Amino acid sequence: MVGTDLKAETMKLMEKRTAVEAEMNVIIERLTQPGGPGLSGNLVDSEGFPRTDIDIPVVRAERRRLSELRNDHKEITDKLNENIQVLHSARLAPRSAPANGSGLDLRNTSHVDATGSESSRNIIQRDTPSDMDVDVIVSRPFAVVDEIADGSPAAEDGLQLGDQIVKFGNVESGDDLLQRLSSEAQASQGHALTLVAMRQGALINLTVTPRTWHGRGLLGCHFRIL
């Protein structure tokens, strides 16, 4: 039996992660505002001189702090996932699951087109898990991108190898993921949908639109169910 201490620890970790994300969002919004230096933009002008329109020491400090927060976020998320696995294994009876190699090959279904700005792709957006039970965690990935075709909609829209899918349109973790992912992709052809992924410990948002392209499938990528 899993003690209440583990659940209490998990809830505290969720609260800590929410606080980290809030601080990250403030920094990201400040760096990516119109005229800002961005998350990795040059701090010198075209002639190689320090830019006079920004406070360079402050920008460097905020970028450094953002990097620290991302590392903290990854550590917290990894610990959360460990706790969740223990909690779920204690609560759920064993049931059949897909083999490790199973997944959805969206190259053989339809395609996609993203129109997100730098800030919309970087800013973390998640409901605060105030009274959320640890069994239902919005940011728990359920699939990973393990293949992307060159020049595919997935590549053009910003997906990267190793991205862990948290939400694909209306699809989140649960049962019958392969069928639900396929149906969501086909039903969304010509319409924008939101894809949320975990990348290097941070949540990113992409807007994708299933469409026809020169290759096969919806996205030109493969999702492996975790």
N, C-alpha and C positions, 0 to 999 in steps of 0.2 A: 504493500500500500504506500502510495506516495504521500508524504506528509504535507501539511498545510504550509510549512516553511518554504517549500520549493515554489508553490504557487504565489506566496507573498513576495518571494525574491523575484519571480518573473514579472509580477505586476510593477514592482519597483524599477526593474530594468526597462519596462515599457515606458514608464513615466520619465525615466532618465533619457531614453532615446528620443522621446517627444521633445524634451527640453533641448537636446543637442540639435535636433532638426530645426527647431524654432530659431536657434542662434545661427545655424547655417543659412536659413532662408533670409534672415536680415542681412547677412554679409553678401549673399548672392544678389539680392535685390539692389543693394547699394553699388556693387561692382558692375552690374549689368544695366544700370539705368542709362537713359540716353546721354551720350557724351562721356560715359564712364569708361574705365580701362578694360572692362571685361574680366573674365576669370583668368585669362592668360595672355592678354593683349600686350603689345609693346609699351614700355615706359619711356621710350625715347622717340623723338620726332624723326622725320625723313632724313634729316642731316646728322642724326646720331646724338643730338643733344637731349638732356632730360626734358620731358614734357613739362610745360609751365601751367597747363590747365588742370593738373591733378596734384594731389599731395602724395608724392611717391613713397615716402616712409610709411604713411598710413596705408596705402595700397599694398605695399609689401607685407606689412604686419597683418592685414586682413587676409591676404592670400595664405600666409603662413598659418594663421589661426584656422582658416577653412580646411587646410590640409590636415591639421591636428584633429579637427572635429570629424572629418571623414574617417580617419583612423579609429577614433573613439567609436563612431557609429558602427563601423565594421565589427569591432570587438564586441560591442553590446549585442549586435544582431546575431553574431555567431553564438554567443552565450545563450541568447534567447532561443535560438533554434535548438540548441542542446536540451534546454529545459523543456521546451515544447515536445520534443521527441519522447522524453521521459514521461511527461504528463499524459501524452497520447497513448503510449505503450501500456501505461497503467490503467487507462480507462477503456481502450478499445479492444475488442476481441480480435484475434487474428483473422484476416480475410485475404482472399486472393488479390494479388496486385500485378501490374504489368511487369514484364522482365525489364532489366536495366536498360536494354537496348531499344525498348519500345518508344514510340514517339509519333508525332504527326509531321509528315513531310508536306509542308505548305507549298513546295515547289510543284506539286502535282494537283493543285486545286484551283488557284486564282492569283491575284496580286495586290500591290499597295503603294500609296504615295503620301508622304508626310509633309506637313506645313507648320512645324513648330519653330518658334523663335529661340534664341539662345537661352533666354530666361525661362521660357516655358519648358525647355528640355532639362533644365538644371534644378529649378526650384522644387522642393519636396512638398507634395500635397497629400495629406492623409488626415482622416478624422482623428481627433484626440480619443484615445482608448480609455476614457474615464472609467466607466463601469463595464468595459468590454471583458468578456471571459477570455482566458488565455487559450481556449480551444478555438476561438475565432479571431485570427490575427490578420488584418488587412494586408500587411506587407510580407506575408509568408509566400515565397516563390513556389510555383508548382511545376515549372518547366524551364529548360535552359536551351538557348540557341546554340546548337553544336555544328551547324553548317549554314553557310551563306554563299549563294552564287554571285560571281562577279557581275557588277552592273545590274543586279536585281533590285526590285523595289525595296526589299528589306535593307539592302546596303545603302541605297540612295536615301532612305528615310531615317537612317541613323542607327539601325540595329547593329550590334557588334557580337562577334563570337564570345560566348561566355555570359551574355546578358541573361539574367534569371527573370522569367516572366512572372509578374505578380497579378496582373490583370490584363485581359485581352478583350476589349469591348466590354461585354457584360459577363464574361467568363472569369471566374476566380477559382480558387482551389475547391475541390470537391470530387464527386464521382463522375464517371463517363467523360473525362476530360478530352479525350481524342475526338469523340463524336461532337461534343459541344464546341470545341475549337474549330472543327471543320465547318459545322453549321453556321457559326458566327462569321467566319471568313466569307463563306458563300453568300450569306444574307446581307453582308455589308458592302457588296460590290457597288462602287459608285457613291458610297457614303462614307464620311469620315468617322473613324472610331478611335478611342483612346487606348493606348497601350502603355502600361506601367511596368517598368523593369527595375531590378536591382543591379547596379553596376558599380563595382569597387566599393561596396558598402553604402552607396547612396541611391535613393530612388530617383528615377528620371521618368519624365512623361513625354511620349511621342504621339503625334496625331497621324494615323495611317488611313489610307483610302484604297480598298481593293480595286484594281484596275487591270486592264490588259496590257501586257508588255511583250517584248520579243522572245522572252524565255517561257519556261513552264511554270505553272502554279500561281498561287495568290501572292506570296511574298518572295518566293525564290529562296526560302530557307527551311530549315528543319528544326522542329521543337522536340526535345527529348523530355518526356515526363519524369519528374524527380520522384 
